[in-house]
Amino acid sequence: MLKIVFISAAAVLVATSGFAAPDDRPPNIILIVADDIGRDWLSCYGSDHGTPHVDDLAKQGLRYQTVWSTPSGTPTHVTLLTGQYPFRHGWTQQHDVRRQGGAGLSWKRFTTFARALRDHGYATAIAGQWQLNDLRQQTDALKQHGFDEHCLWTAAAHGRRDTRQRYRNGQLLTNGRRAAVAFGPDAVNRFATGFLQRHTQKPFLLYYSMLLAGAPRGSTALPDNSTPGDERAGYAGYVTQMDQLLGRLVAAVDQAGLARNTVIVFTSDNGSAVAGTLDGRPYNRGRGQTADWGVHVPFIVRAPFLIPQPGLKSPDLVDLTDLYPTLLELAGIALPQTGLDGKSLVPSLSGDEDPFKKRNWIFTQIGSFRMVRDWQFSLDNRGGCYRLSDDPLQAKNLITSQERIIPGRRARLKMILDRFPQDAKPPFNGFGAVRGTKTE
């Protein structure tokens, strides 16, 4: 990868879009990652479940239509933080280090985007959850990874049932001090809004790795969501709660006078934990699934200084490795010469139509399963080829089809898959089987 050097964030934005940030400092960055909530539960993507605050964010920004994560939480977060695909960073399976053991994410091997931003003057915080290191053993891991402050559910410890709670009586670690709170998502949200309100005079990064709507789930504290045993109704309450907390955070940004110079990115770690609807049709449960619906996630960006017109939809292909180079470019930080798999989204966000500045394929992986797609077709290493543009639920396998352009597109995607290296060694001792398949 070529080394890119920037004079300042404002200069970058003027050069790429004609829209300058309102002052000379780099933009604030808020990256929000919902847990286990896919497009099929967000009304701006065609769900019948209302999410007005997510919808408002889409109206104020740019909504992407085709974005891939991995099918499971921890591989997605490592991919986000490092800008590398699972075969490169080795985190190819869902793995909770506190509960399952192992070394976890190494700050000696990887420089996260948080550390890169902090090293260039950003105030940094993480709010929500962290399962990538055992913070009892590695007490300085978050600092080493680049986070000045934290408020986290640090995942369940083996044999400690009390540590499983992330919601009612949630066990949170806040800047090194552990305590139970009445309702974890509310406490995390208060920390997040407080952080940005305390850093109005300095560029900041807030990595908001939301608790909602991951398991184990209990009461959401919503009065209309108390039906025992009704998984769908309960999950719907969690999505509503997530939407409300998102709205509070965005309102805090606006009330603090930070809207113009703040980038807000909203996405998810994988597909939904409960099947939803898209455009009036049932959609498959996504979490853990080795299919498009397991990795096809929402992706909305609000950046008033950069996006030329709010409320648009983008067909540009994105996968979550792209966030790392995007955030560094926005901050005016030179990209590493090697080691990143992503491609900056700044040209896409600014309305640049040059196809050579954008992706023409995206990739995902879980375990030994690998899959690549372009705008129409997907190909995986288990003999699946699908025209996703017409067949999003992958009902017709085209792996042997000789119809028109299909053989050529299939050969191109296979060439991309074949050039990827073998998996790097995972940073933990052993790992289990992939949960779920597309036929589960």
C-alpha positions as CSV (number, residue, x, y, z in Angstrom):
1,M,0.0,0.0,0.0
2,L,1.3,3.4,-0.9
3,K,2.1,5.8,2.0
4,I,-0.2,8.8,2.0
5,V,0.7,12.0,3.8
6,F,-1.8,14.7,4.6
7,I,-1.2,18.3,5.7
8,S,-4.3,18.6,7.8
9,A,-7.8,17.2,8.0
10,A,-9.3,20.4,6.7
11,A,-7.0,20.3,3.7
12,V,-8.0,16.7,3.0
13,L,-11.7,17.5,3.0
14,V,-11.3,20.6,0.8
15,A,-9.3,18.6,-1.7
16,T,-11.6,15.6,-1.8
17,S,-15.1,17.3,-1.6
18,G,-15.0,21.0,-1.6
19,F,-16.5,20.9,1.9
20,A,-14.2,22.2,4.7
21,A,-14.5,21.4,8.4
22,P,-15.6,24.5,10.3
23,D,-12.2,24.9,12.0
24,D,-8.6,23.8,11.5
25,R,-8.7,20.8,13.8
26,P,-9.4,17.2,12.7
27,P,-13.0,16.0,13.0
28,N,-14.4,14.2,16.0
29,I,-15.2,10.6,15.4
30,I,-18.0,8.5,16.9
31,L,-18.1,4.9,15.7
32,I,-21.3,3.1,16.9
33,V,-21.5,-0.7,16.5
34,A,-24.8,-2.3,17.5
35,D,-24.7,-5.9,18.8
36,D,-26.6,-8.6,16.8
37,I,-28.9,-6.1,15.0
38,G,-29.1,-6.4,11.3
39,R,-30.9,-4.4,8.5
40,D,-34.0,-6.5,8.9
41,W,-34.8,-4.7,12.2
42,L,-34.2,-1.1,11.0
43,S,-37.1,0.7,9.3
44,C,-34.8,2.8,7.0
45,Y,-33.6,-0.5,5.5
46,G,-37.1,-1.8,4.9
47,S,-38.0,-3.5,8.2
48,D,-41.5,-3.3,9.6
49,H,-40.0,-2.5,13.1
50,G,-39.8,1.2,13.6
51,T,-36.4,2.8,14.4
52,P,-37.0,6.5,14.1
53,H,-33.6,7.7,15.5
54,V,-31.6,5.4,13.1
55,D,-33.9,6.7,10.3
56,D,-33.1,10.3,11.3
57,L,-29.4,9.6,11.1
58,A,-29.9,8.1,7.6
59,K,-31.8,11.2,6.6
60,Q,-29.0,13.4,7.8
61,G,-26.2,11.4,6.3
62,L,-25.5,8.7,3.7
63,R,-26.9,5.1,4.0
64,Y,-24.9,2.3,2.3
65,Q,-26.7,-0.6,0.8
66,T,-24.1,-3.3,0.6
67,V,-21.7,-3.6,3.6
68,W,-20.2,-6.8,5.0
69,S,-19.0,-7.7,8.5
70,T,-18.1,-11.2,9.7
71,P,-21.0,-13.4,11.0
72,S,-19.9,-13.1,14.7
73,G,-19.0,-10.4,17.1
74,T,-15.3,-10.7,18.2
75,P,-13.9,-11.4,14.7
76,T,-15.8,-8.3,13.5
77,H,-14.4,-6.1,16.2
78,V,-10.9,-7.3,15.7
79,T,-11.3,-6.7,11.9
80,L,-12.6,-3.2,12.7
81,L,-9.8,-2.3,15.1
82,T,-7.0,-3.6,13.0
83,G,-8.2,-3.0,9.4
84,Q,-7.2,-6.6,8.5
85,Y,-9.1,-9.6,7.4
86,P,-9.5,-12.6,9.8
87,F,-7.0,-14.8,7.8
88,R,-4.4,-12.1,8.5
89,H,-5.1,-11.3,12.2
90,G,-6.0,-14.9,13.1
91,W,-9.2,-14.2,15.0
92,T,-11.3,-16.4,12.7
93,Q,-13.8,-17.6,15.4
94,Q,-16.1,-16.2,18.0
95,H,-13.9,-16.2,21.1
96,D,-14.5,-14.6,24.5
97,V,-11.0,-14.3,26.1
98,R,-12.2,-13.8,29.7
99,R,-14.3,-16.9,29.6
100,Q,-12.4,-19.1,27.2
101,G,-8.8,-18.1,27.9
102,G,-5.9,-17.3,25.6
103,A,-3.6,-14.3,25.1
104,G,-6.2,-12.1,23.4
105,L,-5.6,-9.1,21.1
106,S,-1.9,-8.2,21.1
107,W,-0.9,-4.5,21.2
108,K,2.6,-5.5,20.3
109,R,1.5,-7.1,17.1
110,F,-1.4,-4.7,16.1
111,T,-1.8,-1.0,16.2
112,T,-5.5,-0.3,16.5
113,F,-7.1,2.8,14.9
114,A,-7.7,4.1,18.4
115,R,-4.0,4.1,19.2
116,A,-3.1,5.7,15.9
117,L,-5.6,8.5,16.7
118,R,-4.5,8.9,20.3
119,D,-0.9,9.2,19.2
120,H,-1.9,12.1,17.0
121,G,-3.7,14.1,19.6
122,Y,-7.1,12.6,19.9
123,A,-8.9,12.0,23.3
124,T,-10.2,8.4,23.1
125,A,-12.8,6.3,24.9
126,I,-14.5,3.0,24.5
127,A,-18.0,2.4,25.8
128,G,-20.0,-0.8,25.8
129,Q,-18.2,-4.1,25.7
130,W,-14.8,-5.7,25.4
131,Q,-14.2,-9.4,25.0
132,L,-10.8,-9.3,23.3
133,N,-8.6,-9.4,26.4
134,D,-9.0,-10.6,30.0
135,L,-8.7,-7.2,31.8
136,R,-8.2,-8.9,35.1
137,Q,-4.9,-10.3,33.9
138,Q,-4.0,-7.5,31.4
139,T,-5.0,-4.5,33.4
140,D,-3.4,-2.0,31.0
141,A,-4.7,-3.6,27.8
142,L,-7.1,-0.8,26.9
143,K,-4.5,1.9,27.4
144,Q,-2.1,-0.1,25.3
145,H,-4.8,-0.4,22.6
146,G,-5.2,3.4,22.6
147,F,-8.2,4.1,24.9
148,D,-7.8,6.8,27.5
149,E,-11.1,6.1,29.1
150,H,-13.5,3.2,29.3
151,C,-16.9,2.0,30.5
152,L,-17.4,-1.6,29.7
153,W,-19.1,-4.9,30.3
154,T,-16.0,-7.1,30.1
155,A,-17.9,-10.4,29.4
156,A,-18.6,-13.3,31.6
157,A,-15.9,-15.0,33.6
158,H,-15.9,-18.8,33.8
159,G,-17.8,-20.0,36.8
160,R,-19.0,-16.5,37.8
161,R,-22.7,-16.1,37.0
162,D,-22.8,-12.6,38.4
163,T,-20.5,-11.4,35.7
164,R,-22.9,-12.5,32.9
165,Q,-25.2,-9.6,33.6
166,R,-24.9,-6.7,31.1
167,Y,-28.5,-5.4,31.5
168,R,-30.2,-5.5,34.9
169,N,-27.7,-5.1,37.6
170,G,-25.0,-5.1,34.9
171,Q,-21.4,-5.5,36.0
172,L,-19.4,-2.6,34.4
173,L,-15.8,-1.6,34.6
174,T,-15.4,2.1,34.4
175,N,-11.9,3.6,34.3
176,G,-10.6,0.7,36.3
177,R,-13.3,0.5,38.9
178,R,-15.9,-2.4,38.8
179,A,-19.5,-1.9,40.0
180,A,-23.0,-3.0,39.4
181,V,-25.4,-0.6,37.8
182,A,-29.2,-0.6,37.5
183,F,-29.3,-1.0,33.8
184,G,-26.1,-1.5,31.8
185,P,-27.0,0.1,28.4
186,D,-28.2,3.3,30.2
187,A,-25.0,3.6,32.2
188,V,-22.8,3.1,29.2
189,N,-24.8,5.7,27.3
190,R,-24.4,8.2,30.1
191,F,-20.7,7.6,30.1
192,A,-20.5,8.1,26.3
193,T,-22.5,11.4,26.3
194,G,-20.5,12.6,29.3
195,F,-17.2,11.9,27.5
196,L,-18.1,13.9,24.4
197,Q,-19.4,16.8,26.5
198,R,-16.1,16.9,28.3
199,H,-14.1,17.1,25.1
200,T,-15.6,19.9,23.1
201,Q,-12.2,21.7,22.8
202,K,-10.2,18.7,21.5
203,P,-10.7,16.2,18.8
204,F,-12.0,12.9,20.2
205,L,-12.7,9.3,19.2
206,L,-15.6,7.5,20.9
207,Y,-15.9,3.8,20.1
208,Y,-19.4,2.9,21.2
209,S,-19.6,-0.9,21.1
210,M,-23.2,-1.2,22.2
211,L,-24.5,-3.8,24.6
212,L,-27.9,-4.0,22.8
213,A,-29.1,-6.4,21.7
214,G,-26.7,-9.2,22.6
215,A,-27.4,-12.1,24.8
216,P,-28.0,-12.9,27.6
217,R,-31.1,-10.8,27.5
218,G,-33.5,-10.0,30.3
219,S,-35.9,-7.1,30.9
220,T,-35.2,-4.0,28.7
221,A,-36.9,-1.7,31.2
222,L,-39.5,-0.9,28.6
223,P,-43.1,-1.0,30.0
224,D,-44.5,-2.5,26.9
225,N,-42.0,-5.3,26.7
226,S,-42.7,-7.7,29.6
227,T,-44.1,-10.8,27.9
228,P,-42.2,-13.8,29.3
229,G,-41.0,-16.3,26.8
230,D,-41.8,-14.2,23.7
231,E,-38.4,-14.0,22.1
232,R,-39.5,-11.9,19.1
233,A,-41.3,-9.3,21.3
234,G,-38.4,-9.2,23.7
235,Y,-35.9,-8.7,21.0
236,A,-38.0,-6.0,19.4
237,G,-37.9,-4.2,22.8
238,Y,-34.1,-4.4,22.7
239,V,-34.0,-2.9,19.2
240,T,-36.3,-0.1,20.4
241,Q,-34.0,0.5,23.4
242,M,-30.9,0.6,21.1
243,D,-32.7,3.2,18.9
244,Q,-33.6,5.4,21.8
245,L,-30.0,5.4,23.1
246,L,-28.6,6.2,19.7
247,G,-31.0,9.1,19.6
248,R,-29.8,10.4,23.0
249,L,-26.1,10.2,21.9
250,V,-26.8,12.1,18.6
251,A,-28.8,14.7,20.5
252,A,-25.9,15.2,22.9
253,V,-23.6,15.8,19.9
254,D,-26.0,18.4,18.5
255,Q,-26.7,20.1,21.8
256,A,-22.9,20.4,22.4
257,G,-22.5,22.3,19.1
258,L,-20.4,19.5,17.7
259,A,-22.6,18.4,14.8
260,R,-20.8,20.2,12.0
261,N,-17.3,18.8,12.8
262,T,-18.2,15.3,14.0
263,V,-18.3,12.1,11.9
264,I,-20.9,9.6,13.2
265,V,-20.8,6.0,11.8
266,F,-23.5,3.5,12.7
267,T,-23.1,-0.2,11.8
268,S,-23.5,-3.6,13.4
269,D,-21.2,-6.6,14.1
270,N,-23.2,-9.2,12.3
271,G,-26.8,-10.1,11.2
272,S,-29.7,-10.1,13.6
273,A,-30.1,-12.6,16.4
274,V,-33.8,-13.0,15.7
275,A,-35.3,-13.2,12.2
276,G,-36.9,-9.9,11.0
277,T,-38.4,-8.5,7.8
278,L,-37.1,-6.7,4.7
279,D,-39.5,-4.9,2.3
280,G,-42.5,-6.8,3.7
281,R,-40.9,-10.2,3.4
282,P,-39.5,-12.5,6.1
283,Y,-35.7,-12.4,6.4
284,N,-33.5,-15.0,7.9
285,R,-31.8,-14.8,11.3
286,G,-28.2,-13.7,10.6
287,R,-25.9,-14.1,13.6
288,G,-23.4,-16.9,13.0
289,Q,-24.7,-17.7,9.5
290,T,-22.3,-18.5,6.6
291,A,-24.4,-16.6,4.1
292,D,-25.1,-13.0,2.9
293,W,-27.7,-12.5,5.6
294,G,-25.2,-13.3,8.3
295,V,-22.8,-10.6,7.3
296,H,-24.9,-8.0,5.4
297,V,-25.1,-5.2,7.9
298,P,-26.4,-1.6,8.2
299,F,-23.9,1.2,7.6
300,I,-24.8,4.9,7.9
301,V,-22.4,7.9,8.0
302,R,-23.3,11.4,9.1
303,A,-20.5,13.9,8.2
304,P,-22.0,17.3,7.4
305,F,-18.6,18.8,6.4
306,L,-18.0,16.0,3.8
307,I,-21.1,14.5,2.5
308,P,-22.4,16.8,-0.3
309,Q,-26.1,16.0,0.1
310,P,-27.8,14.2,3.1
311,G,-30.4,11.5,2.8
312,L,-28.9,9.6,-0.1
313,K,-28.3,5.9,-0.6
314,S,-24.9,4.6,-1.8
315,P,-24.5,1.4,-3.9
316,D,-20.7,1.4,-3.2
317,L,-19.3,-1.8,-1.8
318,V,-17.9,-1.7,1.7
319,D,-16.5,-4.1,4.2
320,L,-15.5,-3.2,7.7
321,T,-11.8,-3.3,7.1
322,D,-12.5,0.0,5.3
323,L,-13.1,1.9,8.5
324,Y,-9.5,1.9,9.6
325,P,-8.1,3.8,6.6
326,T,-11.1,6.0,6.5
327,L,-10.7,7.2,10.0
328,L,-7.0,7.8,9.7
329,E,-7.5,9.7,6.4
330,L,-10.2,11.9,8.0
331,A,-7.8,12.7,10.9
332,G,-5.0,13.6,8.5
333,I,-2.8,10.6,9.6
334,A,-0.5,8.9,7.1
335,L,-1.5,5.3,6.4
336,P,0.9,2.4,7.1
337,Q,2.7,1.2,4.0
338,T,1.6,-2.4,4.6
339,G,-0.8,-4.4,6.7
340,L,-4.2,-2.9,5.9
341,D,-6.8,-4.7,3.8
342,G,-9.3,-1.8,3.8
343,K,-9.9,1.0,1.3
344,S,-10.7,4.5,2.5
345,L,-14.3,5.6,2.0
346,V,-13.5,9.3,1.8
347,P,-13.9,9.4,-2.0
348,S,-17.3,7.6,-1.6
349,L,-18.5,9.8,1.2
350,S,-17.6,13.0,-0.7
351,G,-19.4,12.0,-3.9
352,D,-16.4,11.1,-6.0
353,E,-17.5,8.9,-8.8
354,D,-14.1,7.7,-9.9
355,P,-14.4,3.8,-9.8
356,F,-10.7,3.3,-9.3
357,K,-11.0,5.0,-5.9
358,K,-13.6,2.5,-4.8
359,R,-13.9,-1.3,-4.2
360,N,-15.2,-3.7,-6.8
361,W,-15.4,-6.7,-4.3
362,I,-15.8,-7.3,-0.6
363,F,-14.8,-10.3,1.6
364,T,-15.9,-12.1,4.8
365,Q,-14.7,-15.1,6.7
366,I,-15.6,-17.2,9.7
367,G,-13.6,-20.3,10.6
368,S,-12.6,-22.0,7.4
369,F,-15.5,-20.5,5.5
370,R,-14.6,-17.7,3.1
371,M,-16.9,-15.7,0.8
372,V,-16.4,-12.8,-1.7
373,R,-18.9,-10.8,-3.7
374,D,-19.2,-8.0,-6.2
375,W,-22.3,-5.9,-6.9
376,Q,-24.3,-8.9,-8.2
377,F,-22.6,-12.2,-7.4
378,S,-21.1,-14.0,-4.4
379,L,-18.8,-17.0,-4.4
380,D,-17.7,-19.1,-1.4
381,N,-15.1,-21.8,-0.9
382,R,-17.8,-24.4,-0.2
383,G,-19.1,-24.5,-3.7
384,G,-21.7,-21.8,-3.5
385,C,-22.3,-19.1,-6.1
386,Y,-25.4,-16.8,-6.0
387,R,-26.8,-13.8,-7.8
388,L,-27.4,-11.8,-4.7
389,S,-28.9,-8.9,-6.6
390,D,-31.9,-11.1,-7.5
391,D,-31.6,-13.9,-4.9
392,P,-30.7,-12.4,-1.5
393,L,-31.7,-15.6,0.3
394,Q,-29.5,-17.7,-1.9
395,A,-32.1,-20.2,-3.1
396,K,-30.4,-21.0,-6.5
397,N,-26.8,-22.1,-6.6
398,L,-25.1,-21.0,-9.8
399,I,-21.9,-22.8,-9.3
400,T,-22.2,-24.9,-12.5
401,S,-24.3,-22.4,-14.5
402,Q,-23.1,-21.5,-18.0
403,E,-25.7,-18.7,-18.4
404,R,-24.3,-15.6,-20.1
405,I,-21.8,-13.7,-17.9
406,I,-21.9,-16.1,-14.9
407,P,-18.8,-18.2,-15.8
408,G,-16.7,-15.1,-16.2
409,R,-17.9,-13.5,-13.0
410,R,-17.5,-16.7,-11.1
411,A,-13.9,-17.1,-12.4
412,R,-13.0,-13.6,-11.4
413,L,-14.3,-14.1,-7.8
414,K,-12.5,-17.4,-7.6
415,M,-9.3,-15.7,-8.6
416,I,-9.8,-13.2,-5.7
417,L,-10.4,-16.0,-3.2
418,D,-7.5,-18.1,-4.4
419,R,-5.0,-15.3,-3.8
420,F,-5.6,-14.9,-0.1
421,P,-3.1,-16.6,2.2
422,Q,-3.7,-19.3,4.8
423,D,-5.0,-18.3,8.2
424,A,-2.6,-16.7,10.7
425,K,-2.2,-18.4,14.1
426,P,-5.1,-17.4,16.4
427,P,-4.2,-15.4,19.5
428,F,-5.8,-17.9,21.9
429,N,-5.5,-21.6,22.8
430,G,-8.0,-23.6,20.7
431,F,-11.4,-22.6,19.4
432,G,-14.8,-24.2,18.8
433,A,-16.8,-24.9,15.8
434,V,-18.7,-22.2,13.9
435,R,-22.2,-21.8,15.3
436,G,-24.9,-22.1,12.7
437,T,-25.1,-22.5,8.9
438,K,-27.3,-20.9,6.4
439,T,-29.6,-23.9,6.6
440,E,-29.9,-23.9,10.3
